[in-house]
């Protein structure tokens, strides 16, 4: 394997790992959306 091919392969793998890690971080650190109260329409007014 050429040196340039090895460098390209390592850079590609590192970029995929970095992008995957970034999106996992975004998923795990975003606060959950507030869910609407499903019983609010059943409450007497």
mmCIF file of the N, C-alpha and C atoms, coordinates in Angstrom:
data_MODEL
# 
_entry.id   MODEL 
# 
loop_
_atom_site.group_PDB 
_atom_site.id 
_atom_site.type_symbol 
_atom_site.label_atom_id 
_atom_site.label_alt_id 
_atom_site.label_comp_id 
_atom_site.label_asym_id 
_atom_site.label_entity_id 
_atom_site.label_seq_id 
_atom_site.pdbx_PDB_ins_code 
_atom_site.Cartn_x 
_atom_site.Cartn_y 
_atom_site.Cartn_z 
_atom_site.occupancy 
_atom_site.B_iso_or_equiv 
_atom_site.pdbx_formal_charge 
_atom_site.auth_seq_id 
_atom_site.auth_comp_id 
_atom_site.auth_asym_id 
_atom_site.auth_atom_id 
_atom_site.pdbx_PDB_model_num 
ATOM 1   N N  . UNK A 1 1  ? 0.853   -1.180 0.000  1.00 0.00 ? 1  UNK A N  1 
ATOM 2   C CA . UNK A 1 1  ? 0.000   0.000  0.000  1.00 0.00 ? 1  UNK A CA 1 
ATOM 3   C C  . UNK A 1 1  ? 0.893   1.236  0.000  1.00 0.00 ? 1  UNK A C  1 
ATOM 4   N N  . UNK A 1 2  ? 0.547   2.174  -0.839 1.00 0.00 ? 2  UNK A N  1 
ATOM 5   C CA . UNK A 1 2  ? 1.320   3.413  -0.923 1.00 0.00 ? 2  UNK A CA 1 
ATOM 6   C C  . UNK A 1 2  ? 1.163   4.219  0.358  1.00 0.00 ? 2  UNK A C  1 
ATOM 7   N N  . UNK A 1 3  ? 2.110   5.086  0.581  1.00 0.00 ? 3  UNK A N  1 
ATOM 8   C CA . UNK A 1 3  ? 2.026   5.981  1.730  1.00 0.00 ? 3  UNK A CA 1 
ATOM 9   C C  . UNK A 1 3  ? 0.842   6.929  1.578  1.00 0.00 ? 3  UNK A C  1 
ATOM 10  N N  . UNK A 1 4  ? 0.616   7.421  0.381  1.00 0.00 ? 4  UNK A N  1 
ATOM 11  C CA . UNK A 1 4  ? -0.504  8.344  0.172  1.00 0.00 ? 4  UNK A CA 1 
ATOM 12  C C  . UNK A 1 4  ? -1.846  7.643  0.374  1.00 0.00 ? 4  UNK A C  1 
ATOM 13  N N  . UNK A 1 5  ? -1.932  6.372  -0.024 1.00 0.00 ? 5  UNK A N  1 
ATOM 14  C CA . UNK A 1 5  ? -3.175  5.625  0.184  1.00 0.00 ? 5  UNK A CA 1 
ATOM 15  C C  . UNK A 1 5  ? -3.416  5.386  1.667  1.00 0.00 ? 5  UNK A C  1 
ATOM 16  N N  . UNK A 1 6  ? -2.380  5.093  2.402  1.00 0.00 ? 6  UNK A N  1 
ATOM 17  C CA . UNK A 1 6  ? -2.513  4.879  3.846  1.00 0.00 ? 6  UNK A CA 1 
ATOM 18  C C  . UNK A 1 6  ? -2.937  6.165  4.550  1.00 0.00 ? 6  UNK A C  1 
ATOM 19  N N  . UNK A 1 7  ? -2.351  7.276  4.149  1.00 0.00 ? 7  UNK A N  1 
ATOM 20  C CA . UNK A 1 7  ? -2.722  8.568  4.741  1.00 0.00 ? 7  UNK A CA 1 
ATOM 21  C C  . UNK A 1 7  ? -4.180  8.897  4.428  1.00 0.00 ? 7  UNK A C  1 
ATOM 22  N N  . UNK A 1 8  ? -4.592  8.660  3.195  1.00 0.00 ? 8  UNK A N  1 
ATOM 23  C CA . UNK A 1 8  ? -5.975  8.929  2.809  1.00 0.00 ? 8  UNK A CA 1 
ATOM 24  C C  . UNK A 1 8  ? -6.943  8.039  3.579  1.00 0.00 ? 8  UNK A C  1 
ATOM 25  N N  . UNK A 1 9  ? -6.602  6.770  3.759  1.00 0.00 ? 9  UNK A N  1 
ATOM 26  C CA . UNK A 1 9  ? -7.470  5.850  4.494  1.00 0.00 ? 9  UNK A CA 1 
ATOM 27  C C  . UNK A 1 9  ? -7.596  6.272  5.957  1.00 0.00 ? 9  UNK A C  1 
ATOM 28  N N  . UNK A 1 10 ? -6.490  6.635  6.576  1.00 0.00 ? 10 UNK A N  1 
ATOM 29  C CA . UNK A 1 10 ? -6.522  7.052  7.982  1.00 0.00 ? 10 UNK A CA 1 
ATOM 30  C C  . UNK A 1 10 ? -7.307  8.346  8.139  1.00 0.00 ? 10 UNK A C  1 
ATOM 31  N N  . UNK A 1 11 ? -7.114  9.295  7.244  1.00 0.00 ? 11 UNK A N  1 
ATOM 32  C CA . UNK A 1 11 ? -7.862  10.554 7.326  1.00 0.00 ? 11 UNK A CA 1 
ATOM 33  C C  . UNK A 1 11 ? -9.356  10.332 7.127  1.00 0.00 ? 11 UNK A C  1 
ATOM 34  N N  . UNK A 1 12 ? -9.715  9.444  6.225  1.00 0.00 ? 12 UNK A N  1 
ATOM 35  C CA . UNK A 1 12 ? -11.128 9.147  6.000  1.00 0.00 ? 12 UNK A CA 1 
ATOM 36  C C  . UNK A 1 12 ? -11.746 8.502  7.228  1.00 0.00 ? 12 UNK A C  1 
ATOM 37  N N  . UNK A 1 13 ? -11.061 7.541  7.813  1.00 0.00 ? 13 UNK A N  1 
ATOM 38  C CA . UNK A 1 13 ? -11.587 6.877  9.003  1.00 0.00 ? 13 UNK A CA 1 
ATOM 39  C C  . UNK A 1 13 ? -11.691 7.845  10.176 1.00 0.00 ? 13 UNK A C  1 
ATOM 40  N N  . UNK A 1 14 ? -10.698 8.706  10.340 1.00 0.00 ? 14 UNK A N  1 
ATOM 41  C CA . UNK A 1 14 ? -10.753 9.679  11.431 1.00 0.00 ? 14 UNK A CA 1 
ATOM 42  C C  . UNK A 1 14 ? -11.894 10.673 11.238 1.00 0.00 ? 14 UNK A C  1 
ATOM 43  N N  . UNK A 1 15 ? -12.141 11.087 10.005 1.00 0.00 ? 15 UNK A N  1 
ATOM 44  C CA . UNK A 1 15 ? -13.240 12.033 9.789  1.00 0.00 ? 15 UNK A CA 1 
ATOM 45  C C  . UNK A 1 15 ? -14.592 11.374 10.046 1.00 0.00 ? 15 UNK A C  1 
ATOM 46  N N  . UNK A 1 16 ? -14.752 10.112 9.654  1.00 0.00 ? 16 UNK A N  1 
ATOM 47  C CA . UNK A 1 16 ? -16.008 9.410  9.921  1.00 0.00 ? 16 UNK A CA 1 
ATOM 48  C C  . UNK A 1 16 ? -16.203 9.226  11.423 1.00 0.00 ? 16 UNK A C  1 
ATOM 49  N N  . UNK A 1 17 ? -15.149 8.876  12.145 1.00 0.00 ? 17 UNK A N  1 
ATOM 50  C CA . UNK A 1 17 ? -15.238 8.717  13.601 1.00 0.00 ? 17 UNK A CA 1 
ATOM 51  C C  . UNK A 1 17 ? -15.569 10.052 14.261 1.00 0.00 ? 17 UNK A C  1 
ATOM 52  N N  . UNK A 1 18 ? -14.955 11.136 13.787 1.00 0.00 ? 18 UNK A N  1 
ATOM 53  C CA . UNK A 1 18 ? -15.216 12.452 14.375 1.00 0.00 ? 18 UNK A CA 1 
ATOM 54  C C  . UNK A 1 18 ? -16.658 12.892 14.139 1.00 0.00 ? 18 UNK A C  1 
ATOM 55  N N  . UNK A 1 19 ? -17.163 12.696 12.935 1.00 0.00 ? 19 UNK A N  1 
ATOM 56  C CA . UNK A 1 19 ? -18.545 13.087 12.638 1.00 0.00 ? 19 UNK A CA 1 
ATOM 57  C C  . UNK A 1 19 ? -19.522 12.241 13.445 1.00 0.00 ? 19 UNK A C  1 
ATOM 58  N N  . UNK A 1 20 ? -19.253 10.937 13.541 1.00 0.00 ? 20 UNK A N  1 
ATOM 59  C CA . UNK A 1 20 ? -20.120 10.059 14.330 1.00 0.00 ? 20 UNK A CA 1 
ATOM 60  C C  . UNK A 1 20 ? -20.105 10.460 15.799 1.00 0.00 ? 20 UNK A C  1 
ATOM 61  N N  . UNK A 1 21 ? -18.936 10.746 16.333 1.00 0.00 ? 21 UNK A N  1 
ATOM 62  C CA . UNK A 1 21 ? -18.828 11.178 17.721 1.00 0.00 ? 21 UNK A CA 1 
ATOM 63  C C  . UNK A 1 21 ? -19.546 12.488 17.972 1.00 0.00 ? 21 UNK A C  1 
ATOM 64  N N  . UNK A 1 22 ? -19.445 13.413 17.026 1.00 0.00 ? 22 UNK A N  1 
ATOM 65  C CA . UNK A 1 22 ? -20.125 14.696 17.170 1.00 0.00 ? 22 UNK A CA 1 
ATOM 66  C C  . UNK A 1 22 ? -21.634 14.516 17.246 1.00 0.00 ? 22 UNK A C  1 
ATOM 67  N N  . UNK A 1 23 ? -22.188 13.678 16.370 1.00 0.00 ? 23 UNK A N  1 
ATOM 68  C CA . UNK A 1 23 ? -23.633 13.501 16.381 1.00 0.00 ? 23 UNK A CA 1 
ATOM 69  C C  . UNK A 1 23 ? -24.103 12.693 17.586 1.00 0.00 ? 23 UNK A C  1 
ATOM 70  N N  . UNK A 1 24 ? -23.305 11.731 18.059 1.00 0.00 ? 24 UNK A N  1 
ATOM 71  C CA . UNK A 1 24 ? -23.656 11.056 19.304 1.00 0.00 ? 24 UNK A CA 1 
ATOM 72  C C  . UNK A 1 24 ? -23.658 12.042 20.465 1.00 0.00 ? 24 UNK A C  1 
ATOM 73  N N  . UNK A 1 25 ? -22.686 12.948 20.491 1.00 0.00 ? 25 UNK A N  1 
ATOM 74  C CA . UNK A 1 25 ? -22.643 13.978 21.534 1.00 0.00 ? 25 UNK A CA 1 
ATOM 75  C C  . UNK A 1 25 ? -23.886 14.857 21.465 1.00 0.00 ? 25 UNK A C  1 
ATOM 76  N N  . UNK A 1 26 ? -24.279 15.260 20.255 1.00 0.00 ? 26 UNK A N  1 
ATOM 77  C CA . UNK A 1 26 ? -25.477 16.086 20.101 1.00 0.00 ? 26 UNK A CA 1 
ATOM 78  C C  . UNK A 1 26 ? -26.729 15.366 20.576 1.00 0.00 ? 26 UNK A C  1 
ATOM 79  N N  . UNK A 1 27 ? -26.825 14.072 20.282 1.00 0.00 ? 27 UNK A N  1 
ATOM 80  C CA . UNK A 1 27 ? -28.008 13.305 20.675 1.00 0.00 ? 27 UNK A CA 1 
ATOM 81  C C  . UNK A 1 27 ? -28.070 13.163 22.186 1.00 0.00 ? 27 UNK A C  1 
ATOM 82  N N  . UNK A 1 28 ? -26.945 12.885 22.816 1.00 0.00 ? 28 UNK A N  1 
ATOM 83  C CA . UNK A 1 28 ? -26.962 12.614 24.254 1.00 0.00 ? 28 UNK A CA 1 
ATOM 84  C C  . UNK A 1 28 ? -26.991 13.870 25.110 1.00 0.00 ? 28 UNK A C  1 
ATOM 85  N N  . UNK A 1 29 ? -26.715 15.042 24.560 1.00 0.00 ? 29 UNK A N  1 
ATOM 86  C CA . UNK A 1 29 ? -26.697 16.258 25.375 1.00 0.00 ? 29 UNK A CA 1 
ATOM 87  C C  . UNK A 1 29 ? -27.888 17.174 25.126 1.00 0.00 ? 29 UNK A C  1 
ATOM 88  N N  . UNK A 1 30 ? -28.717 16.897 24.138 1.00 0.00 ? 30 UNK A N  1 
ATOM 89  C CA . UNK A 1 30 ? -29.888 17.748 23.927 1.00 0.00 ? 30 UNK A CA 1 
ATOM 90  C C  . UNK A 1 30 ? -30.953 17.418 24.965 1.00 0.00 ? 30 UNK A C  1 
ATOM 91  N N  . UNK A 1 31 ? -31.598 18.427 25.524 1.00 0.00 ? 31 UNK A N  1 
ATOM 92  C CA . UNK A 1 31 ? -32.656 18.146 26.494 1.00 0.00 ? 31 UNK A CA 1 
ATOM 93  C C  . UNK A 1 31 ? -33.881 17.566 25.791 1.00 0.00 ? 31 UNK A C  1 
ATOM 94  N N  . UNK A 1 32 ? -34.618 16.731 26.471 1.00 0.00 ? 32 UNK A N  1 
ATOM 95  C CA . UNK A 1 32 ? -35.802 16.148 25.833 1.00 0.00 ? 32 UNK A CA 1 
ATOM 96  C C  . UNK A 1 32 ? -36.875 17.207 25.602 1.00 0.00 ? 32 UNK A C  1 
ATOM 97  N N  . UNK A 1 33 ? -37.652 17.001 24.572 1.00 0.00 ? 33 UNK A N  1 
ATOM 98  C CA . UNK A 1 33 ? -38.749 17.920 24.287 1.00 0.00 ? 33 UNK A CA 1 
ATOM 99  C C  . UNK A 1 33 ? -39.848 17.716 25.317 1.00 0.00 ? 33 UNK A C  1 
ATOM 100 N N  . UNK A 1 34 ? -40.496 18.795 25.729 1.00 0.00 ? 34 UNK A N  1 
ATOM 101 C CA . UNK A 1 34 ? -41.615 18.616 26.665 1.00 0.00 ? 34 UNK A CA 1 
ATOM 102 C C  . UNK A 1 34 ? -42.792 17.949 25.959 1.00 0.00 ? 34 UNK A C  1 
ATOM 103 N N  . UNK A 1 35 ? -43.251 16.884 26.531 1.00 0.00 ? 35 UNK A N  1 
ATOM 104 C CA . UNK A 1 35 ? -44.379 16.158 25.951 1.00 0.00 ? 35 UNK A CA 1 
ATOM 105 C C  . UNK A 1 35 ? -45.683 16.829 26.378 1.00 0.00 ? 35 UNK A C  1 
ATOM 106 N N  . UNK A 1 36 ? -46.642 16.927 25.486 1.00 0.00 ? 36 UNK A N  1 
ATOM 107 C CA . UNK A 1 36 ? -47.930 17.498 25.887 1.00 0.00 ? 36 UNK A CA 1 
ATOM 108 C C  . UNK A 1 36 ? -48.646 16.563 26.861 1.00 0.00 ? 36 UNK A C  1 
ATOM 109 N N  . UNK A 1 37 ? -49.398 17.153 27.752 1.00 0.00 ? 37 UNK A N  1 
ATOM 110 C CA . UNK A 1 37 ? -50.129 16.372 28.738 1.00 0.00 ? 37 UNK A CA 1 
ATOM 111 C C  . UNK A 1 37 ? -51.301 15.691 28.052 1.00 0.00 ? 37 UNK A C  1 
ATOM 112 N N  . UNK A 1 38 ? -51.296 14.372 28.041 1.00 0.00 ? 38 UNK A N  1 
ATOM 113 C CA . UNK A 1 38 ? -52.352 13.655 27.323 1.00 0.00 ? 38 UNK A CA 1 
ATOM 114 C C  . UNK A 1 38 ? -53.677 13.687 28.070 1.00 0.00 ? 38 UNK A C  1 
ATOM 115 N N  . UNK A 1 39 ? -53.648 14.046 29.354 1.00 0.00 ? 39 UNK A N  1 
ATOM 116 C CA . UNK A 1 39 ? -54.876 14.072 30.133 1.00 0.00 ? 39 UNK A CA 1 
ATOM 117 C C  . UNK A 1 39 ? -55.449 15.475 30.263 1.00 0.00 ? 39 UNK A C  1 
ATOM 118 N N  . UNK A 1 40 ? -54.842 16.458 29.607 1.00 0.00 ? 40 UNK A N  1 
ATOM 119 C CA . UNK A 1 40 ? -55.317 17.834 29.768 1.00 0.00 ? 40 UNK A CA 1 
ATOM 120 C C  . UNK A 1 40 ? -56.705 18.031 29.171 1.00 0.00 ? 40 UNK A C  1 
ATOM 121 N N  . UNK A 1 41 ? -57.043 17.300 28.120 1.00 0.00 ? 41 UNK A N  1 
ATOM 122 C CA . UNK A 1 41 ? -58.382 17.465 27.554 1.00 0.00 ? 41 UNK A CA 1 
ATOM 123 C C  . UNK A 1 41 ? -59.436 16.745 28.382 1.00 0.00 ? 41 UNK A C  1 
ATOM 124 N N  . UNK A 1 42 ? -59.034 15.889 29.312 1.00 0.00 ? 42 UNK A N  1 
ATOM 125 C CA . UNK A 1 42 ? -59.990 15.188 30.160 1.00 0.00 ? 42 UNK A CA 1 
ATOM 126 C C  . UNK A 1 42 ? -60.271 15.925 31.469 1.00 0.00 ? 42 UNK A C  1 
ATOM 127 N N  . UNK A 1 43 ? -59.495 16.981 31.742 1.00 0.00 ? 43 UNK A N  1 
ATOM 128 C CA . UNK A 1 43 ? -59.688 17.727 32.983 1.00 0.00 ? 43 UNK A CA 1 
ATOM 129 C C  . UNK A 1 43 ? -60.941 18.594 32.884 1.00 0.00 ? 43 UNK A C  1 
ATOM 130 N N  . UNK A 1 44 ? -61.701 18.699 33.968 1.00 0.00 ? 44 UNK A N  1 
ATOM 131 C CA . UNK A 1 44 ? -62.853 19.616 33.941 1.00 0.00 ? 44 UNK A CA 1 
ATOM 132 C C  . UNK A 1 44 ? -62.364 21.058 33.959 1.00 0.00 ? 44 UNK A C  1 
ATOM 133 N N  . UNK A 1 45 ? -63.063 21.911 33.267 1.00 0.00 ? 45 UNK A N  1 
ATOM 134 C CA . UNK A 1 45 ? -62.641 23.318 33.196 1.00 0.00 ? 45 UNK A CA 1 
ATOM 135 C C  . UNK A 1 45 ? -63.387 24.168 34.185 1.00 0.00 ? 45 UNK A C  1 
# 
